[in-house]
Amino acid sequence: MIKAIAVDDEPLSLNIIETFCAQLDYIDLQKTFTKPNEALRYLEKYPVDLLFLDIHMPSLNGIEFYKNITQNTLVIFCTAHGQYAVEGFNLNALDYLLKPFTLERFKQATEKAKDYFAVSSNQKSQHIFVRADYSLQKINLDDITYIEALDDYLKIYIHQQKTIVARMTMKAILEKLPASDFIRVHRSFIVPIKKVESLRNKTLQLGDKKIPVGNSYEEAVLKHFST
């Protein structure tokens, strides 16, 4: 099931989305919001897979709303204002529904989300998608050299490629990474297990890079690499 929420300042529009979602067996619409700020607070605690998002809202523009979330969440914009379409697709939106839309048009949009998650599930062990620079970027897991946290951002270092800077938390990226292949060794570092060459004096050697092991992670790291 695809976990979703809907955000729109018009209750009637939310009722239509609820009605349409109830007719689809692959969408779990968990909650609806008329106030974007409440939706943002909800997402901080309960990440979802998909947003149905209005754009022209009085308290917070839907484009800005989507830019402000830290999770790697897909979006389908639902709006009566066609002038935002280009900007919406620049954010890599799955689709852009102009109100009023039919059930068939709604299904067409949501099936894109269904296909996306089906592909991601089949290839989970090979790559992940991370939202950076206003688009979803595909990263091959084998190419990740290490991940570093900086305030509200992550720097994902990739072998012989440009470093990706993503606005997301360590917790969020760990949920995407296979636990058998990656380990958090410090409040600011995640490393691929197979690229660790040695552990000495609370320092991991990965090629020419030295990664410190944090005090609170030392026991787990020692246990892992001593087995």
C-alpha positions as CSV (number, residue, x, y, z in Angstrom):
1,M,0.0,0.0,0.0
2,I,1.1,3.5,-0.8
3,K,0.8,5.7,2.3
4,A,-0.5,9.2,1.4
5,I,-1.9,12.4,2.7
6,A,-3.7,15.3,1.0
7,V,-3.3,19.0,1.6
8,D,-5.8,21.5,0.2
9,D,-7.5,24.5,1.8
10,E,-10.8,23.5,0.2
11,P,-12.6,20.8,2.1
12,L,-14.7,19.8,-1.0
13,S,-11.5,19.1,-2.9
14,L,-10.3,16.9,0.0
15,N,-13.6,15.0,0.0
16,I,-13.2,14.2,-3.7
17,I,-9.7,12.9,-3.2
18,E,-10.9,10.8,-0.2
19,T,-13.7,9.4,-2.4
20,F,-11.4,8.5,-5.2
21,C,-8.7,7.0,-3.0
22,A,-11.4,4.8,-1.4
23,Q,-11.9,3.2,-4.8
24,L,-8.3,2.3,-5.2
25,D,-6.8,-0.8,-3.4
26,Y,-3.2,0.5,-3.5
27,I,-3.6,3.9,-1.9
28,D,-3.9,4.3,1.8
29,L,-4.9,7.9,2.4
30,Q,-4.0,8.3,6.0
31,K,-5.1,11.9,6.7
32,T,-6.2,15.2,5.0
33,F,-5.3,18.7,5.9
34,T,-6.7,22.1,5.1
35,K,-3.8,23.9,6.9
36,P,-0.4,23.3,5.3
37,N,1.5,24.0,8.6
38,E,-0.3,21.2,10.3
39,A,0.6,18.9,7.5
40,L,4.2,19.8,7.8
41,R,4.2,19.0,11.5
42,Y,2.5,15.7,10.7
43,L,5.1,14.7,8.2
44,E,7.9,15.3,10.6
45,K,6.5,12.5,12.8
46,Y,4.8,10.3,10.2
47,P,6.5,10.2,6.8
48,V,4.4,9.1,3.8
49,D,5.1,7.9,0.3
50,L,2.9,10.3,-1.6
51,L,1.3,13.8,-1.3
52,F,-1.8,15.0,-3.0
53,L,-1.0,18.7,-2.9
54,D,-2.9,21.9,-3.8
55,I,-0.7,24.8,-4.9
56,H,-2.7,28.0,-4.5
57,M,-3.3,28.1,-0.7
58,P,-3.4,31.3,1.3
59,S,-1.1,30.4,4.2
60,L,1.6,28.5,2.2
61,N,2.1,28.0,-1.5
62,G,2.1,24.3,-2.4
63,I,5.4,24.6,-4.3
64,E,7.1,26.1,-1.2
65,F,5.4,23.4,0.9
66,Y,7.0,20.6,-1.2
67,K,10.4,22.3,-1.1
68,N,10.2,22.5,2.7
69,I,9.7,18.8,3.4
70,T,12.8,16.7,4.3
71,Q,11.5,13.3,3.3
72,N,11.9,11.8,-0.1
73,T,8.1,12.0,-0.9
74,L,6.5,11.8,-4.3
75,V,3.9,14.4,-5.1
76,I,0.8,14.8,-7.4
77,F,-0.3,18.4,-7.6
78,C,-4.0,19.0,-7.7
79,T,-4.9,22.6,-8.5
80,A,-7.2,24.8,-10.5
81,H,-4.3,27.0,-11.6
82,G,-2.6,25.8,-14.7
83,Q,0.1,28.4,-14.7
84,Y,2.0,26.5,-12.1
85,A,2.4,23.4,-14.2
86,V,5.9,24.0,-15.4
87,E,7.3,24.8,-12.0
88,G,5.5,21.7,-10.6
89,F,7.1,19.4,-13.2
90,N,10.5,21.1,-12.5
91,L,10.1,19.7,-9.0
92,N,9.8,16.2,-10.6
93,A,6.1,15.9,-9.7
94,L,4.6,12.6,-10.7
95,D,1.6,14.4,-12.3
96,Y,-0.3,17.6,-12.3
97,L,-4.1,17.3,-12.0
98,L,-6.2,20.3,-13.1
99,K,-9.5,20.7,-11.2
100,P,-12.1,19.4,-11.8
101,F,-10.6,16.0,-12.6
102,T,-12.3,12.7,-13.2
103,L,-11.8,9.4,-11.4
104,E,-10.1,8.0,-14.5
105,R,-7.7,10.9,-14.7
106,F,-7.0,10.5,-11.0
107,K,-6.3,6.8,-11.5
108,Q,-3.9,7.6,-14.3
109,A,-1.9,9.8,-12.0
110,T,-1.8,7.4,-9.0
111,E,-0.9,4.5,-11.2
112,K,2.4,6.3,-11.9
113,A,3.1,6.2,-8.2
114,K,2.1,2.5,-8.2
115,D,4.6,1.8,-11.0
116,Y,7.3,3.8,-9.4
117,F,7.2,1.8,-6.1
118,A,6.9,-1.5,-8.0
119,V,10.2,-0.7,-9.8
120,S,11.9,0.6,-6.7
121,S,10.9,-2.5,-4.7
122,N,12.3,-4.9,-7.4
123,Q,15.5,-3.0,-7.5
124,K,15.8,-2.1,-3.8
125,S,19.2,-3.9,-3.4
126,Q,20.7,-2.0,-6.3
127,H,19.9,1.7,-5.9
128,I,17.9,4.3,-4.0
129,F,16.3,7.6,-5.0
130,V,17.1,10.8,-3.2
131,R,15.5,14.2,-3.7
132,A,18.1,16.8,-4.3
133,D,18.3,19.9,-6.5
134,Y,14.5,19.8,-6.8
135,S,14.5,16.4,-8.5
136,L,14.7,12.7,-7.7
137,Q,18.2,11.4,-8.2
138,K,19.0,7.7,-8.6
139,I,22.1,6.6,-6.7
140,N,23.6,3.1,-7.1
141,L,24.4,1.7,-3.7
142,D,27.7,0.2,-4.8
143,D,28.9,3.7,-5.7
144,I,28.4,5.3,-2.3
145,T,31.7,5.8,-0.5
146,Y,30.2,7.3,2.7
147,I,27.5,9.7,3.9
148,E,28.1,12.8,6.1
149,A,25.5,14.8,8.0
150,L,25.7,18.6,8.1
151,D,23.0,20.4,10.1
152,D,19.8,19.7,8.1
153,Y,21.5,18.3,5.1
154,L,23.4,15.2,4.0
155,K,26.4,14.9,1.7
156,I,26.4,11.6,-0.1
157,Y,29.9,11.0,-1.5
158,I,29.8,8.9,-4.7
159,H,32.8,7.2,-6.4
160,Q,34.1,9.3,-9.3
161,Q,30.9,11.4,-9.4
162,K,29.7,14.7,-8.0
163,T,28.7,14.7,-4.3
164,I,25.0,14.9,-3.8
165,V,23.7,17.3,-1.2
166,A,20.2,16.4,0.0
167,R,18.0,18.0,2.6
168,M,17.1,15.0,4.8
169,T,17.9,13.4,8.1
170,M,20.2,10.5,8.9
171,K,17.2,8.6,10.1
172,A,15.5,9.1,6.7
173,I,18.5,7.9,4.7
174,L,19.0,4.9,6.9
175,E,15.4,3.8,6.2
176,K,16.3,3.6,2.5
177,L,19.6,1.8,2.9
178,P,19.8,-2.0,3.4
179,A,21.0,-2.6,7.0
180,S,23.1,-5.5,5.8
181,D,25.2,-3.2,3.7
182,F,25.5,0.1,5.6
183,I,26.2,1.0,9.2
184,R,26.0,4.3,11.2
185,V,29.3,4.7,13.0
186,H,29.0,8.3,14.2
187,R,26.3,10.9,14.7
188,S,27.6,12.4,11.4
189,F,28.7,9.4,9.4
190,I,27.3,6.3,7.6
191,V,29.6,4.0,5.8
192,P,29.2,1.0,3.4
193,I,30.3,-2.1,5.3
194,K,32.2,-3.8,2.5
195,K,34.4,-0.7,1.9
196,V,35.8,-0.6,5.4
197,E,39.4,-1.7,5.2
198,S,40.4,-1.5,8.9
199,L,39.4,-0.3,12.3
200,R,42.0,1.0,14.7
201,N,41.9,3.5,17.6
202,K,38.2,4.3,17.0
203,T,38.9,5.2,13.3
204,L,37.7,3.4,10.2
205,Q,39.9,3.4,7.1
206,L,38.0,3.5,3.8
207,G,40.5,3.9,1.0
208,D,42.3,7.2,1.7
209,K,39.5,8.4,4.0
210,K,39.5,8.1,7.7
211,I,36.1,8.1,9.5
212,P,35.8,8.5,13.3
213,V,33.7,6.1,15.4
214,G,31.5,7.9,17.8
215,N,31.4,6.9,21.5
216,S,27.7,5.9,21.4
217,Y,28.3,3.8,18.3
218,E,31.6,2.1,19.4
219,E,30.0,-1.0,20.9
220,A,27.9,-1.7,17.9
221,V,30.7,-1.1,15.5
222,L,33.1,-3.3,17.4
223,K,30.6,-6.1,17.7
224,H,29.8,-5.9,14.0
225,F,33.4,-6.0,12.7
226,S,34.6,-8.6,15.2
227,T,32.1,-11.2,14.1
